[in-house]
């Protein structure tokens, strides 16, 4: 079975939306899937309750029961880069612990989807010696890249793909998130695919998370890359 990372070209490109959507639509095929976000930051206060957006979205939209303790290892209150958010709370992120959890979860589910934080070069330690990219390389798992469609995405996406390629990390496909249908958005997508012809999916711009969850990508080349009808992941 194919386990993989969902990584972004930047922060707030929709990694959690895509992770949740892929989880949900793979689950709908009868596959045991769990998401795992090693580090989440930014505690949310709403209606007198505190929660973390990423793991809450997983639990809310999963079609299967999820083990809450397995959804992430580090949660920090400050909405900041993981290394700084950890530093503010006097903690350090143990990447060995993250890799051990990744290895463990691969043994108990059909598909493990690991969600990154920020872009691939986001630091995980105060000294800047370890980045998310280092953990991805250590995990030996391929990635799905999430990017925007608006102005600036060509540069951000090409840089991300070039780095992944230079490090020998397999890219399973690209998700273009937030497509407005404009001529510029469409040209941005076409230009990126011209240089990097990968399986892909396009998600339109939605104002509500629930609307994204109603959007089907099962007929896209990306989903075809991830799923076969005999329930084997390729």
Secondary structure, DSSP 4 states (H G I P E B T S, - for coil): ---EEEEESSTTSSHHHHHHHHHHHHHTTT--EEEE-SEEE-EEEETTEEEEHHHHHHHHH-SS---GGGS-SEEESSSS-HHHHHHHTT----HHHHHHHHHHHHTTSSEEEEEEEEETT-BSSTTS--BHHHHHHHHT-EEEEEE--STTHHHHHHHHHHHHHHTT--EEEEEEEEE---HHHHHHHHHHHHHS---EEEEE--SSHHHHHT---TTSHHHHHH--TTS---
